[in-house]
Amino acid sequence: MKAISDLSIEELIAVIFFKKGEREYSKIDGRTRIQKLFFLLRSYFNLSQDFEYILYAYGPYSINLQNSFNILVSFDLMEERVEETQGYREYSYALKDNGVGFGNTIFNNLDNPSKTEIENIVAFILKNEKRKPSDLVEEAYHLVHERGL
C-alpha cells in the first residue's frame, strides 16, 4: 500500500481527477484555476509533492504541475481542450478512459488514511472549483504572505 506522499505529481493528479469523476464530471476548467487549486491543496493538506511554486503574473505558479498535466496528455491519459473566448484561450482538463483506469489503480493501491485524504481533497475541490479565479488568486496571495511559497 502507498501513501499520498509516495505519489508522483502525475499520479496525484490522476487519482484526484478519478475520484472527482466518481462524484461528477472529472473536468476542471482553466489553467489559472488549476494552478491556484493545487497551491491551496498543497497549503491546506500539506502535500509533499515537489511542485516548486514561484510567484508569477496571477500568483503562485508551478511549472512542475503544468508539465505533469502535459505528460498525462501526451500519454493519452488526460484530455486537454482549448477554447478561444473573449480574445484568450481557456484550457480545460479531464481524464480519458485510460486515465480513469490509471487513477482507479492508484486509488486502490493507497493505504486507508490516504484514501480518506484523497476524498477530503476532492471535497475541497468540489467546494472551490466554481469560485472566480480572481478569488482563488487572492486567497493564494494571502497564503503566500502568511506562509511563504
VOPAGU-2260 file (C-alpha; in pm, 1 decimal, decimal comma):
REM VOPAGU-2260
SITE   aa  ch    i         X         Y         Z
SITE  MET   A    0       0,0       0,0       0,0
SITE  LYS   A    1     113,6     351,8     -80,7
SITE  ALA   A    2      71,2     681,4      99,3
SITE  ILE   A    3     -10,8    1009,3     -73,0
SITE  SER   A    4     347,0    1122,1      -7,2
SITE  ASP   A    5     470,5     832,4    -225,1
SITE  LEU   A    6     279,2     954,1    -532,7
SITE  SER   A    7     430,4    1148,2    -818,0
SITE  ILE   A    8     255,9    1469,0    -922,2
SITE  GLU   A    9     109,7    1284,1   -1223,7
SITE  GLU   A   10     -27,9    1006,2   -1001,1
SITE  LEU   A   11    -172,1    1261,7    -759,4
SITE  ILE   A   12    -347,4    1447,0   -1042,6
SITE  ALA   A   13    -485,3    1122,6   -1188,4
SITE  VAL   A   14    -622,7     994,6    -857,9
SITE  ILE   A   15    -779,6    1331,6    -771,9
SITE  PHE   A   16    -947,2    1358,4   -1113,0
SITE  PHE   A   17   -1057,2     992,9   -1088,5
SITE  LYS   A   18   -1226,4    1039,9    -752,2
SITE  LYS   A   19   -1375,8    1371,5    -863,5
SITE  GLY   A   20   -1519,3    1189,0   -1165,5
SITE  GLU   A   21   -1699,8     947,3    -934,5
SITE  ARG   A   22   -1895,1    1238,6    -786,2
SITE  GLU   A   23   -1940,5    1446,5   -1100,5
SITE  TYR   A   24   -1760,9    1503,8   -1431,1
SITE  SER   A   25   -1384,3    1497,8   -1379,0
SITE  LYS   A   26   -1319,5    1813,3   -1584,5
SITE  ILE   A   27   -1164,3    2125,9   -1435,6
SITE  ASP   A   28   -1168,4    2447,0   -1639,2
SITE  GLY   A   29    -883,6    2694,2   -1655,0
SITE  ARG   A   30    -510,8    2668,8   -1602,2
SITE  THR   A   31    -515,5    2955,5   -1353,5
SITE  ARG   A   32    -790,5    2782,1   -1156,5
SITE  ILE   A   33    -596,9    2452,6   -1158,0
SITE  GLN   A   34    -272,7    2621,7   -1051,4
SITE  LYS   A   35    -441,4    2800,5    -762,7
SITE  LEU   A   36    -647,8    2498,1    -653,1
SITE  PHE   A   37    -335,3    2283,6    -636,0
SITE  PHE   A   38    -147,9    2558,5    -450,0
SITE  LEU   A   39    -432,5    2572,1    -197,0
SITE  LEU   A   40    -435,5    2192,1    -174,1
SITE  ARG   A   41     -62,7    2185,8    -110,4
SITE  SER   A   42    -103,9    2450,4     159,7
SITE  TYR   A   43    -409,7    2311,1     337,7
SITE  PHE   A   44    -337,4    1938,2     300,8
SITE  ASN   A   45      42,4    1953,2     339,1
SITE  LEU   A   46     107,9    1766,0      16,0
SITE  SER   A   47     472,5    1668,8     -11,9
SITE  GLN   A   48     498,5    1653,8    -392,0
SITE  ASP   A   49     767,9    1882,7    -532,4
SITE  PHE   A   50     554,8    2147,1    -702,8
SITE  GLU   A   51     825,6    2418,9    -677,0
SITE  TYR   A   52     598,5    2722,3    -691,3
SITE  ILE   A   53     719,5    3065,0    -799,9
SITE  LEU   A   54     531,9    3395,4    -796,3
SITE  TYR   A   55     400,1    3466,6   -1143,7
SITE  ALA   A   56     151,9    3700,9   -1314,7
SITE  TYR   A   57    -153,3    3557,3   -1135,4
SITE  GLY   A   58       2,4    3437,6    -812,3
SITE  PRO   A   59     182,4    3111,2    -736,5
SITE  TYR   A   60     266,9    2905,2   -1044,3
SITE  SER   A   61     428,7    2562,0   -1073,0
SITE  ILE   A   62     595,8    2461,3   -1398,1
SITE  ASN   A   63     620,7    2109,8   -1249,4
SITE  LEU   A   64     241,9    2097,1   -1215,0
SITE  GLN   A   65     187,8    2218,1   -1572,4
SITE  ASN   A   66     448,9    1973,5   -1702,5
SITE  SER   A   67     268,8    1692,5   -1518,9
SITE  PHE   A   68     -56,0    1780,9   -1694,7
SITE  ASN   A   69     136,0    1787,3   -2025,3
SITE  ILE   A   70     277,7    1440,8   -1951,6
SITE  LEU   A   71     -68,0    1299,4   -1873,8
SITE  VAL   A   72    -196,0    1449,0   -2201,4
SITE  SER   A   73      99,4    1312,6   -2401,7
SITE  PHE   A   74      44,5     962,8   -2256,9
SITE  ASP   A   75    -322,4     983,5   -2363,1
SITE  LEU   A   76    -444,2     965,2   -2003,6
SITE  MET   A   77    -591,0    1314,4   -1995,0
SITE  GLU   A   78    -769,3    1533,2   -2245,1
SITE  GLU   A   79    -674,5    1898,3   -2286,3
SITE  ARG   A   80    -934,8    2116,9   -2455,6
SITE  VAL   A   81    -865,5    2468,2   -2573,1
SITE  GLU   A   82   -1144,6    2713,2   -2640,4
SITE  GLU   A   83   -1099,7    3065,7   -2773,3
SITE  THR   A   84   -1314,9    3302,3   -2567,1
SITE  GLN   A   85   -1308,2    3679,8   -2549,0
SITE  GLY   A   86    -962,7    3705,0   -2702,6
SITE  TYR   A   87    -788,0    3448,7   -2485,4
SITE  ARG   A   88    -755,9    3071,8   -2461,7
SITE  GLU   A   89    -945,2    2877,1   -2197,3
SITE  TYR   A   90    -795,9    2536,2   -2119,4
SITE  SER   A   91    -981,8    2250,6   -1956,7
SITE  TYR   A   92    -860,5    1910,0   -1845,8
SITE  ALA   A   93   -1041,1    1579,7   -1793,8
SITE  LEU   A   94    -934,4    1217,0   -1764,8
SITE  LYS   A   95    -974,1     992,6   -2066,9
SITE  ASP   A   96   -1080,6     629,1   -2024,2
SITE  ASN   A   97    -716,3     517,8   -1987,3
SITE  GLY   A   98    -666,6     787,0   -1723,6
SITE  VAL   A   99    -972,3     668,3   -1530,3
SITE  GLY   A  100    -820,8     319,8   -1513,9
SITE  PHE   A  101    -484,8     465,3   -1410,9
SITE  GLY   A  102    -645,5     676,9   -1136,2
SITE  ASN   A  103    -853,2     381,6   -1015,0
SITE  THR   A  104    -545,0     159,9    -986,9
SITE  ILE   A  105    -359,0     427,2    -791,9
SITE  PHE   A  106    -652,8     480,5    -555,1
SITE  ASN   A  107    -693,8     108,2    -492,4
SITE  ASN   A  108    -324,4      83,8    -400,0
SITE  LEU   A  109    -339,2     362,2    -140,5
SITE  ASP   A  110    -349,2     294,8     232,5
SITE  ASN   A  111    -675,5     378,9     409,7
SITE  PRO   A  112    -560,8     711,5     561,8
SITE  SER   A  113    -450,3     825,1     214,4
SITE  LYS   A  114    -782,5     720,5      61,2
SITE  THR   A  115    -961,7     931,6     320,4
SITE  GLU   A  116    -728,5    1223,0     249,5
SITE  ILE   A  117    -798,2    1196,4    -126,0
SITE  GLU   A  118   -1171,9    1205,6     -51,5
SITE  ASN   A  119   -1116,7    1521,0     157,5
SITE  ILE   A  120    -909,4    1676,7    -121,9
SITE  VAL   A  121   -1183,6    1605,9    -375,8
SITE  ALA   A  122   -1445,8    1756,7    -142,8
SITE  PHE   A  123   -1227,6    2068,9    -119,1
SITE  ILE   A  124   -1200,6    2090,3    -498,7
SITE  LEU   A  125   -1574,9    2044,5    -545,5
SITE  LYS   A  126   -1638,8    2320,7    -293,6
SITE  ASN   A  127   -1390,7    2562,0    -452,6
SITE  GLU   A  128   -1365,5    2489,9    -825,0
SITE  LYS   A  129   -1653,3    2719,6    -924,2
SITE  ARG   A  130   -1506,5    3018,6    -743,4
SITE  LYS   A  131   -1386,7    3302,3    -962,5
SITE  PRO   A  132   -1018,6    3266,7   -1049,0
SITE  SER   A  133    -959,2    3614,3    -901,2
SITE  ASP   A  134   -1089,2    3489,2    -563,1
SITE  LEU   A  135    -857,5    3188,0    -578,6
SITE  VAL   A  136    -565,2    3416,3    -671,2
SITE  GLU   A  137    -647,1    3643,5    -377,8
SITE  GLU   A  138    -655,8    3350,4    -133,9
SITE  ALA   A  139    -331,1    3213,6    -277,9
SITE  TYR   A  140    -158,4    3551,5    -234,6
SITE  HIS   A  141    -285,8    3565,3     122,4
SITE  LEU   A  142    -131,8    3223,4     191,2
SITE  VAL   A  143     196,8    3326,6      28,1
SITE  HIS   A  144     218,6    3628,4     257,9
SITE  GLU   A  145     118,6    3420,0     560,4
SITE  ARG   A  146     320,6    3102,5     495,9
SITE  GLY   A  147     551,2    3170,8     201,7
SITE  LEU   A  148     582,0    2966,0    -115,1
